[in-house]
Amino acid sequence: MIRPANQPDALSRVEMFEIVSLVGTLSPDGSHLHISISDNLGNTIGGHLLEGSIIHTTAEIVIGEANHLKFSRETDPVTTYKELKISPR
Protein backbone atom coordinates (compact mmCIF):
# COMPACT_ATOMS: atom_id res chain seq x y z
CA MET A 1 0.00 0.00 0.00
CA ILE A 2 1.24 3.44 -0.93
CA ARG A 3 -0.01 6.83 0.21
CA PRO A 4 0.72 9.48 -2.43
CA ALA A 5 2.08 12.84 -1.29
CA ASN A 6 -0.38 15.14 0.41
CA GLN A 7 -3.23 12.61 0.20
CA PRO A 8 -5.18 11.23 3.17
CA ASP A 9 -5.89 7.81 1.65
CA ALA A 10 -3.67 4.96 0.50
CA LEU A 11 -3.62 3.28 -2.90
CA SER A 12 -4.08 -0.48 -2.78
CA ARG A 13 -3.07 -2.35 -5.94
CA VAL A 14 -2.95 -6.08 -6.61
CA GLU A 15 -0.80 -6.11 -9.79
CA MET A 16 2.82 -7.23 -9.82
CA PHE A 17 5.26 -4.32 -9.58
CA GLU A 18 9.00 -3.89 -9.46
CA ILE A 19 10.59 -1.70 -6.78
CA VAL A 20 12.63 0.90 -8.65
CA SER A 21 13.49 3.04 -5.63
CA LEU A 22 13.14 2.84 -1.85
CA VAL A 23 14.59 5.53 0.40
CA GLY A 24 13.93 6.82 3.88
CA THR A 25 14.83 6.41 7.50
CA LEU A 26 14.34 3.82 10.21
CA SER A 27 14.42 4.80 13.86
CA PRO A 28 13.16 3.44 17.18
CA ASP A 29 10.39 6.06 16.93
CA GLY A 30 9.16 4.80 13.55
CA SER A 31 10.05 4.58 9.91
CA HIS A 32 9.45 6.98 7.04
CA LEU A 33 9.94 5.30 3.66
CA HIS A 34 9.27 6.55 0.15
CA ILE A 35 8.86 3.97 -2.60
CA SER A 36 8.61 4.06 -6.38
CA ILE A 37 7.26 1.01 -8.19
CA SER A 38 6.70 0.31 -11.88
CA ASP A 39 4.36 -2.06 -13.68
CA ASN A 40 5.08 -4.30 -16.68
CA LEU A 41 4.72 -1.33 -19.05
CA GLY A 42 7.10 0.89 -17.06
CA ASN A 43 4.37 3.10 -15.63
CA THR A 44 5.65 4.29 -12.28
CA ILE A 45 3.87 5.42 -9.14
CA GLY A 46 5.28 6.38 -5.80
CA GLY A 47 4.59 7.67 -2.35
CA HIS A 48 4.87 6.69 1.30
CA LEU A 49 5.26 2.94 1.84
CA LEU A 50 2.65 1.69 4.28
CA GLU A 51 2.22 -1.49 6.30
CA GLY A 52 0.50 -4.30 4.48
CA SER A 53 2.60 -4.27 1.31
CA ILE A 54 3.53 -7.75 0.11
CA ILE A 55 6.67 -8.76 -1.78
CA HIS A 56 5.85 -11.59 -4.20
CA THR A 57 9.37 -12.56 -5.30
CA THR A 58 12.43 -10.83 -3.88
CA ALA A 59 13.49 -7.37 -2.81
CA GLU A 60 17.17 -6.48 -2.66
CA ILE A 61 17.38 -3.95 0.16
CA VAL A 62 20.61 -2.48 1.51
CA ILE A 63 20.45 -0.67 4.84
CA GLY A 64 23.21 1.74 5.78
CA GLU A 65 23.95 2.59 9.40
CA ALA A 66 25.28 5.92 10.67
CA ASN A 67 26.68 4.99 14.08
CA HIS A 68 27.77 8.54 14.84
CA LEU A 69 24.22 9.88 14.44
CA LYS A 70 20.97 9.41 16.33
CA PHE A 71 17.73 9.36 14.34
CA SER A 72 14.50 10.10 16.16
CA ARG A 73 11.07 11.50 15.42
CA GLU A 74 9.56 14.42 17.29
CA THR A 75 6.18 16.04 16.81
CA ASP A 76 6.51 19.36 15.03
CA PRO A 77 4.35 22.00 16.75
CA VAL A 78 3.36 23.61 13.44
CA THR A 79 2.70 20.61 11.17
CA THR A 80 1.80 18.19 14.00
CA TYR A 81 3.69 15.47 12.08
CA LYS A 82 6.41 13.38 13.68
CA GLU A 83 9.40 14.88 11.88
CA LEU A 84 12.90 13.45 11.60
CA LYS A 85 15.48 14.80 14.04
CA ILE A 86 19.13 13.95 13.51
CA SER A 87 21.61 14.56 16.33
CA PRO A 88 25.11 13.38 17.19
CA ARG A 89 25.43 10.36 19.47
C-alpha positions, 0 to 999 in steps of 0.5 A, a space after each residue: 500500500 502506498 499513500 501518495 504525497 499530500 493525500 489522506 488515503 492509500 492506494 491499494 493495488 494487486 498487480 505485480 510491480 518492481 521496486 525501482 526506488 526505496 529511500 527513507 529512514 528507520 528509527 526506534 520512533 518509527 520509519 518513514 519510507 518513500 517507494 517508487 514502483 513500476 508495472 510491466 509497461 514501465 508506468 511508475 507510481 510512488 509515495 509513502 510505503 505503508 504497512 500491508 505491502 507484500 513482496 511476491 518474489 524478492 526485494 534487494 534492500 541495503 540498509 546503511 547505518 550511521 553509528 555517529 548519528 541518532 535518528 529520532 522523530 519528534 512532533 513538530 508543533 506547526 505541522 503536527 507530524 512526527 518529523 525526523 530529528 538527527 543529532 550526534 550520538 
